[in-house]
Amino acid sequence: MTRRLNSLRTAVLSFVLLPLLLLMAAVVALGLHEFQTQMENRMQEDIELVARSIRLPVAGAMLQDDAAGVQQSLDSLFQIEEVFGVYVYDADGRMVAASGPPSPTLQRRGEAQVISETGSLGAFGEHQGRETFSFFLPLSDPAGRIVGLLQVTRDVTPFRAFVAQLQWQGGLLMLGISGLFLLVVLFGYHRAVGRHVSRLMAAMRAIGEGQRGMRAPEQGPAELRGLAVSMNRMMERREASEAELEAQRLEQGRLEEKLRHSEKLAAIGQLAAGVAHELGTPLGIIAGRVQRAIRHLPEADPARTEMEALKAELERVETIVRQLLDFARRNPLQERSLDLAQLVGDLVERVRERHASGGVEFRLEGPELTIAADRLRLGQALENLLENAAQVAAREVRVRWYASSDRVELVVADDGPTAGRGIDDEQAERLFEPFFTTKPTGEGTGLGLAVAQVALEDHGGTVMLDRSVAGETRFVVHLPVAAGAQEDSLR
């Protein structure tokens, strides 16, 4: 708790007190800088006034070649306390008179000549460890021609020392004020918001760690209570938004998967229709000729046996072609009211006849139920499911159906060798793919379940594999309920 309080206190100091102190320091620094600038300007103006006061006497003495007069003027100016040195140069930049130490700023002839031609100039320099300021003023005759240059230099070291003293005193004052502000802010923070902010931060930390049901305590001053209330409302909206986005993401994924599946089935259907169409006519001709050949061959003729085997294979190929056409057929549904129990009973009888030698028993359970469906397409789908179950069942196939408030559920279950969890996950994912089969080569086309799925989806229904019941392989069909189905199912 102490560590967290200190951390919060440091944040307040960093974002409240520190900027305030920096602002105060900036104001003080700007004030000192402005004071220094004004003092420097005043100092420069004083030197400029001093230089201009002897400009005319010095220029007159130079015009009369009165070196003594020039020197006298310089010596009189040098008596002023602020003046560090006075120097005079001729029009060619040669020093002709000086009062004080050698010029610390202008010692080359060329520089003096340039200043004489360009006008007055002020410049800072250094001489014997002391900072100086020099003002340069051209000397001219009555006609305006430049005859020389006057340089007046002032020692600014005392001024710099005075400014440094002010800065030192200002720094000490800022330290004292900063300490006082620090104590006031820490005390006010602790008494006013410290405890409440700690609770609020603890709640926010818990929320950040994933505690979805966590809410901030609505305590403390009005502002902090308002913040806690707003944060709690925000968390509620966020959780609702996340739930909505997750639902949308799942729905989008489902729709995209359905679209990819539909596009895949459409492409396969087009291919299947083309292949079935091209194979149908030649197979019919071959089957007809084989049948005629069988009729003309004696019973004991080995060729007749071969022809009958060929006929059986042709019938198998015709079955595959028919399934290809069934898979490719996407005609509009011819829906009408159907008795589901009667439809299932008729289909079971057809499948039972084909598997009479296998000893498989069929058990039916369900009420009288009316649905709206295309009898041919729905019968084709359910027959494929029944045929698939009969092929793999050991002893029994059970068919059960019932109606709920908004749908009909029909279950086809068998007790074959893959019953229960015998179908692995990879096979379950591909079970409804066209041409995928778990049966040995030559015993299945892999189209039965695909045809059933397409037909049921066209009816607005679904079919899925249910492996949750041990000892059974179950295919669960869901179909929409037709008007009046509920009444029929309750009779």
ZIDA-V756308 format. One record per residue. N is the residue number from 1. RES is the residue in one small letter. PSI is psi as a letter, one per 30 degrees, with the letter a starting at -180 (NA if undefined). Layout:
n->N res->RES psi->PSI
n->N res->RES psi->PSI
This chain:
n->1 res->m psi->e
n->2 res->t psi->e
n->3 res->r psi->e
n->4 res->r psi->e
n->5 res->l psi->e
n->6 res->n psi->e
n->7 res->s psi->e
n->8 res->l psi->e
n->9 res->r psi->e
n->10 res->t psi->e
n->11 res->a psi->e
n->12 res->v psi->e
n->13 res->l psi->e
n->14 res->s psi->e
n->15 res->f psi->f
n->16 res->v psi->d
n->17 res->l psi->e
n->18 res->l psi->e
n->19 res->p psi->e
n->20 res->l psi->e
n->21 res->l psi->e
n->22 res->l psi->e
n->23 res->l psi->e
n->24 res->m psi->e
n->25 res->a psi->e
n->26 res->a psi->e
n->27 res->v psi->e
n->28 res->v psi->e
n->29 res->a psi->e
n->30 res->l psi->e
n->31 res->g psi->e
n->32 res->l psi->e
n->33 res->h psi->e
n->34 res->e psi->e
n->35 res->f psi->e
n->36 res->q psi->e
n->37 res->t psi->e
n->38 res->q psi->e
n->39 res->m psi->e
n->40 res->e psi->e
n->41 res->n psi->e
n->42 res->r psi->e
n->43 res->m psi->e
n->44 res->q psi->e
n->45 res->e psi->e
n->46 res->d psi->e
n->47 res->i psi->e
n->48 res->e psi->e
n->49 res->l psi->e
n->50 res->v psi->e
n->51 res->a psi->e
n->52 res->r psi->f
n->53 res->s psi->f
n->54 res->i psi->g
n->55 res->r psi->e
n->56 res->l psi->e
n->57 res->p psi->e
n->58 res->v psi->e
n->59 res->a psi->e
n->60 res->g psi->e
n->61 res->a psi->e
n->62 res->m psi->e
n->63 res->l psi->e
n->64 res->q psi->g
n->65 res->d psi->h
n->66 res->d psi->i
n->67 res->a psi->e
n->68 res->a psi->e
n->69 res->g psi->e
n->70 res->v psi->e
n->71 res->q psi->e
n->72 res->q psi->e
n->73 res->s psi->e
n->74 res->l psi->e
n->75 res->d psi->e
n->76 res->s psi->e
n->77 res->l psi->e
n->78 res->f psi->f
n->79 res->q psi->f
n->80 res->i psi->k
n->81 res->e psi->e
n->82 res->e psi->f
n->83 res->v psi->k
n->84 res->f psi->e
n->85 res->g psi->l
n->86 res->v psi->k
n->87 res->y psi->k
n->88 res->v psi->k
n->89 res->y psi->k
n->90 res->d psi->a
n->91 res->a psi->f
n->92 res->d psi->f
n->93 res->g psi->g
n->94 res->r psi->k
n->95 res->m psi->k
n->96 res->v psi->f
n->97 res->a psi->l
n->98 res->a psi->k
n->99 res->s psi->j
n->100 res->g psi->a
n->101 res->p psi->l
n->102 res->p psi->k
n->103 res->s psi->k
n->104 res->p psi->f
n->105 res->t psi->e
n->106 res->l psi->j
n->107 res->q psi->f
n->108 res->r psi->k
n->109 res->r psi->e
n->110 res->g psi->e
n->111 res->e psi->e
n->112 res->a psi->e
n->113 res->q psi->e
n->114 res->v psi->e
n->115 res->i psi->e
n->116 res->s psi->e
n->117 res->e psi->f
n->118 res->t psi->f
n->119 res->g psi->a
n->120 res->s psi->l
n->121 res->l psi->k
n->122 res->g psi->k
n->123 res->a psi->k
n->124 res->f psi->k
n->125 res->g psi->a
n->126 res->e psi->k
n->127 res->h psi->k
n->128 res->q psi->h
n->129 res->g psi->g
n->130 res->r psi->k
n->131 res->e psi->k
n->132 res->t psi->l
n->133 res->f psi->k
n->134 res->s psi->k
n->135 res->f psi->k
n->136 res->f psi->k
n->137 res->l psi->k
n->138 res->p psi->k
n->139 res->l psi->k
n->140 res->s psi->l
n->141 res->d psi->l
n->142 res->p psi->f
n->143 res->a psi->f
n->144 res->g psi->g
n->145 res->r psi->k
n->146 res->i psi->k
n->147 res->v psi->f
n->148 res->g psi->a
n->149 res->l psi->k
n->150 res->l psi->k
n->151 res->q psi->k
n->152 res->v psi->k
n->153 res->t psi->k
n->154 res->r psi->k
n->155 res->d psi->j
n->156 res->v psi->g
n->157 res->t psi->e
n->158 res->p psi->e
n->159 res->f psi->e
n->160 res->r psi->e
n->161 res->a psi->e
n->162 res->f psi->e
n->163 res->v psi->e
n->164 res->a psi->e
n->165 res->q psi->e
n->166 res->l psi->e
n->167 res->q psi->e
n->168 res->w psi->e
n->169 res->q psi->e
n->170 res->g psi->e
n->171 res->g psi->e
n->172 res->l psi->e
n->173 res->l psi->e
n->174 res->m psi->e
n->175 res->l psi->e
n->176 res->g psi->e
n->177 res->i psi->e
n->178 res->s psi->e
n->179 res->g psi->e
n->180 res->l psi->e
n->181 res->f psi->e
n->182 res->l psi->e
n->183 res->l psi->e
n->184 res->v psi->e
n->185 res->v psi->e
n->186 res->l psi->e
n->187 res->f psi->e
n->188 res->g psi->e
n->189 res->y psi->e
n->190 res->h psi->e
n->191 res->r psi->e
n->192 res->a psi->e
n->193 res->v psi->f
n->194 res->g psi->e
n->195 res->r psi->e
n->196 res->h psi->e
n->197 res->v psi->e
n->198 res->s psi->e
n->199 res->r psi->e
n->200 res->l psi->e
n->201 res->m psi->e
n->202 res->a psi->e
n->203 res->a psi->e
n->204 res->m psi->e
n->205 res->r psi->e
n->206 res->a psi->e
n->207 res->i psi->e
n->208 res->g psi->f
n->209 res->e psi->g
n->210 res->g psi->g
n->211 res->q psi->j
n->212 res->r psi->e
n->213 res->g psi->f
n->214 res->m psi->k
n->215 res->r psi->k
n->216 res->a psi->k
n->217 res->p psi->k
n->218 res->e psi->i
n->219 res->q psi->l
n->220 res->g psi->a
n->221 res->p psi->l
n->222 res->a psi->e
n->223 res->e psi->e
n->224 res->l psi->e
n->225 res->r psi->e
n->226 res->g psi->e
n->227 res->l psi->e
n->228 res->a psi->e
n->229 res->v psi->e
n->230 res->s psi->e
n->231 res->m psi->e
n->232 res->n psi->e
n->233 res->r psi->e
n->234 res->m psi->e
n->235 res->m psi->e
n->236 res->e psi->e
n->237 res->r psi->e
n->238 res->r psi->e
n->239 res->e psi->e
n->240 res->a psi->e
n->241 res->s psi->e
n->242 res->e psi->e
n->243 res->a psi->e
n->244 res->e psi->e
n->245 res->l psi->e
n->246 res->e psi->e
n->247 res->a psi->e
n->248 res->q psi->e
n->249 res->r psi->e
n->250 res->l psi->e
n->251 res->e psi->e
n->252 res->q psi->e
n->253 res->g psi->e
n->254 res->r psi->e
n->255 res->l psi->e
n->256 res->e psi->e
n->257 res->e psi->e
n->258 res->k psi->e
n->259 res->l psi->e
n->260 res->r psi->e
n->261 res->h psi->e
n->262 res->s psi->e
n->263 res->e psi->e
n->264 res->k psi->e
n->265 res->l psi->e
n->266 res->a psi->e
n->267 res->a psi->e
n->268 res->i psi->e
n->269 res->g psi->e
n->270 res->q psi->e
n->271 res->l psi->e
n->272 res->a psi->e
n->273 res->a psi->e
n->274 res->g psi->e
n->275 res->v psi->e
n->276 res->a psi->e
n->277 res->h psi->e
n->278 res->e psi->e
n->279 res->l psi->f
n->280 res->g psi->e
n->281 res->t psi->e
n->282 res->p psi->e
n->283 res->l psi->e
n->284 res->g psi->e
n->285 res->i psi->e
n->286 res->i psi->e
n->287 res->a psi->e
n->288 res->g psi->e
n->289 res->r psi->e
n->290 res->v psi->e
n->291 res->q psi->e
n->292 res->r psi->e
n->293 res->a psi->e
n->294 res->i psi->e
n->295 res->r psi->f
n->296 res->h psi->f
n->297 res->l psi->k
n->298 res->p psi->l
n->299 res->e psi->e
n->300 res->a psi->f
n->301 res->d psi->k
n->302 res->p psi->e
n->303 res->a psi->e
n->304 res->r psi->e
n->305 res->t psi->e
n->306 res->e psi->e
n->307 res->m psi->e
n->308 res->e psi->e
n->309 res->a psi->e
n->310 res->l psi->e
n->311 res->k psi->e
n->312 res->a psi->e
n->313 res->e psi->e
n->314 res->l psi->e
n->315 res->e psi->e
n->316 res->r psi->e
n->317 res->v psi->e
n->318 res->e psi->e
n->319 res->t psi->e
n->320 res->i psi->e
n->321 res->v psi->e
n->322 res->r psi->e
n->323 res->q psi->e
n->324 res->l psi->e
n->325 res->l psi->e
n->326 res->d psi->e
n->327 res->f psi->e
n->328 res->a psi->f
n->329 res->r psi->j
n->330 res->r psi->h
n->331 res->n psi->l
n->332 res->p psi->k
n->333 res->l psi->k
n->334 res->q psi->i
n->335 res->e psi->k
n->336 res->r psi->l
n->337 res->s psi->k
n->338 res->l psi->k
n->339 res->d psi->j
n->340 res->l psi->e
n->341 res->a psi->e
n->342 res->q psi->e
n->343 res->l psi->e
n->344 res->v psi->e
n->345 res->g psi->e
n->346 res->d psi->e
n->347 res->l psi->e
n->348 res->v psi->e
n->349 res->e psi->e
n->350 res->r psi->e
n->351 res->v psi->e
n->352 res->r psi->e
n->353 res->e psi->e
n->354 res->r psi->f
n->355 res->h psi->h
n->356 res->a psi->e
n->357 res->s psi->f
n->358 res->g psi->f
n->359 res->g psi->g
n->360 res->v psi->k
n->361 res->e psi->k
n->362 res->f psi->k
n->363 res->r psi->k
n->364 res->l psi->k
n->365 res->e psi->k
n->366 res->g psi->l
n->367 res->p psi->l
n->368 res->e psi->k
n->369 res->l psi->k
n->370 res->t psi->k
n->371 res->i psi->l
n->372 res->a psi->j
n->373 res->a psi->l
n->374 res->d psi->j
n->375 res->r psi->e
n->376 res->l psi->e
n->377 res->r psi->e
n->378 res->l psi->e
n->379 res->g psi->e
n->380 res->q psi->e
n->381 res->a psi->e
n->382 res->l psi->e
n->383 res->e psi->e
n->384 res->n psi->e
n->385 res->l psi->e
n->386 res->l psi->e
n->387 res->e psi->e
n->388 res->n psi->e
n->389 res->a psi->e
n->390 res->a psi->e
n->391 res->q psi->e
n->392 res->v psi->f
n->393 res->a psi->k
n->394 res->a psi->e
n->395 res->r psi->f
n->396 res->e psi->k
n->397 res->v psi->k
n->398 res->r psi->k
n->399 res->v psi->k
n->400 res->r psi->k
n->401 res->w psi->l
n->402 res->y psi->l
n->403 res->a psi->k
n->404 res->s psi->a
n->405 res->s psi->e
n->406 res->d psi->g
n->407 res->r psi->l
n->408 res->v psi->k
n->409 res->e psi->k
n->410 res->l psi->k
n->411 res->v psi->k
n->412 res->v psi->j
n->413 res->a psi->k
n->414 res->d psi->l
n->415 res->d psi->h
n->416 res->g psi->a
n->417 res->p psi->f
n->418 res->t psi->g
n->419 res->a psi->l
n->420 res->g psi->b
n->421 res->r psi->g
n->422 res->g psi->f
n->423 res->i psi->k
n->424 res->d psi->l
n->425 res->d psi->e
n->426 res->e psi->e
n->427 res->q psi->e
n->428 res->a psi->e
n->429 res->e psi->e
n->430 res->r psi->g
n->431 res->l psi->e
n->432 res->f psi->g
n->433 res->e psi->k
n->434 res->p psi->k
n->435 res->f psi->g
n->436 res->f psi->k
n->437 res->t psi->k
n->438 res->t psi->g
n->439 res->k psi->l
n->440 res->p psi->l
n->441 res->t psi->k
n->442 res->g psi->f
n->443 res->e psi->f
n->444 res->g psi->k
n->445 res->t psi->f
n->446 res->g psi->g
n->447 res->l psi->f
n->448 res->g psi->e
n->449 res->l psi->e
n->450 res->a psi->e
n->451 res->v psi->e
n->452 res->a psi->e
n->453 res->q psi->e
n->454 res->v psi->e
n->455 res->a psi->e
n->456 res->l psi->e
n->457 res->e psi->e
n->458 res->d psi->f
n->459 res->h psi->g
n->460 res->g psi->g
n->461 res->g psi->a
n->462 res->t psi->l
n->463 res->v psi->k
n->464 res->m psi->l
n->465 res->l psi->k
n->466 res->d psi->j
n->467 res->r psi->g
n->468 res->s psi->f
n->469 res->v psi->k
n->470 res->a psi->k
n->471 res->g psi->g
n->472 res->e psi->k
n->473 res->t psi->j
n->474 res->r psi->k
n->475 res->f psi->k
n->476 res->v psi->k
n->477 res->v psi->k
n->478 res->h psi->k
n->479 res->l psi->k
n->480 res->p psi->l
n->481 res->v psi->k
n->482 res->a psi->l
n->483 res->a psi->k
n->484 res->g psi->f
n->485 res->a psi->e
n->486 res->q psi->e
n->487 res->e psi->e
n->488 res->d psi->e
n->489 res->s psi->f
n->490 res->l psi->f
n->491 res->r psi->NA
